Amino acid sequence: MTTITDRYTRAQSQIIDACQNCNRQPQSVTLLAVSKTKPINDIQALYDIGHRQFGENYVQEGVEKVQALAKLDIDWHFIGPIQSNKTALVAQHFDWVQTIDRMKIAQRLNNQRPAELGPLNVLIQVNISQEATKSGVALESVDALAEEIAQLPNLRLRGLMAIPAAAQTLEQQTQEYQAMQSALSRLQSQYPSIDTLSIGMSGDMTQAIANGSTMVRIGTAIFGAREQKG
Ligand SMILES: *Cc1c(COP(=O)(O)O)cnc(C)c1O
């Protein structure tokens, strides 16, 4: 039987191979284990073998897991869409938010972040494939939003995140990764806190790493297929 820890080890090897193929240090890529819809025991199993970074998409489910595992030393990333009536919960329970795409949400997270937790790490989500149904700002709007976020004392702008469209040619996908990479370099030259490019999931982690990803968000390849959330 293939266990979660077997699949985790396999995902780690895939990251190491991808790094070696493009002369990068394996430590330059963080594996974020996306545990949405999966039970707490699955998170505990990875924690027990030393994994510390987990991502959740749904506020209520995520908060329940954060609270149930409050004794563990986990970096919790919020990676789903945020409605403004949920920002307080996110600001109180998570260490990172990867899906900032408008100032209103950034403002609220900034105002609601408890001082004792220190600044909330945030990424701007870019709608890189320009899909009507997907959240994220247009690439052209990144610099303006970054400038405003950088002024909020309780947020720390760490970089950019994207979910490229699934059905595209390799060439198109590569173009999009590269556009993300140059947007990140541009920001890096202005803000010292920028160090994170969150691109790559179970199906495209190798290509994302070849194009500068510093954080891959892996769900299915570790935890197995998810049931559709109704
Ligand atoms: C679900 C999800 C993932 C993980 O996707 P897999 O294909 O299962 O690896 C990564 N990022 C975001 C934003 C997600 O919603």
The ligand as an SDF file (V2000), in Angstrom:
LIG
                    3D

 15 15  0  0  0  0  0  0  0  0999 V2000
   -5.8500   22.6140   -4.4450 C   0  0  0  0  0  0  0  0  0  0  0  0
   -4.7890   23.6030   -4.7090 C   0  0  0  0  0  0  0  0  0  0  0  0
   -3.4590   23.2040   -4.9040 C   0  0  0  0  0  0  0  0  0  0  0  0
   -3.0200   21.7400   -4.9500 C   0  0  0  0  0  0  0  0  0  0  0  0
   -3.3670   21.1940   -6.1720 O   0  0  0  0  0  0  0  0  0  0  0  0
   -2.9300   19.7070   -6.5790 P   0  0  0  0  0  0  0  0  0  0  0  0
   -3.1220   19.6720   -8.0470 O   0  0  0  0  0  0  0  0  0  0  0  0
   -3.8270   18.7860   -5.8400 O   0  0  0  0  0  0  0  0  0  0  0  0
   -1.5060   19.5370   -6.2000 O   0  0  0  0  0  0  0  0  0  0  0  0
   -2.5020   24.1840   -5.0680 C   0  0  0  0  0  0  0  0  0  0  0  0
   -2.8240   25.4970   -5.0470 N   0  0  0  0  0  0  0  0  0  0  0  0
   -4.0830   25.9260   -4.8590 C   0  0  0  0  0  0  0  0  0  0  0  0
   -4.3670   27.3700   -4.8460 C   0  0  0  0  0  0  0  0  0  0  0  0
   -5.1020   24.9970   -4.6930 C   0  0  0  0  0  0  0  0  0  0  0  0
   -6.3530   25.4290   -4.5390 O   0  0  0  0  0  0  0  0  0  0  0  0
  1  2  1  0
  2  3  1  0
  2 14  2  0
  3  4  1  0
  3 10  2  0
  4  5  1  0
  5  6  1  0
  6  7  2  0
  6  8  1  0
  6  9  1  0
 10 11  1  0
 11 12  2  0
 12 13  1  0
 12 14  1  0
 14 15  1  0
M  END
$$$$
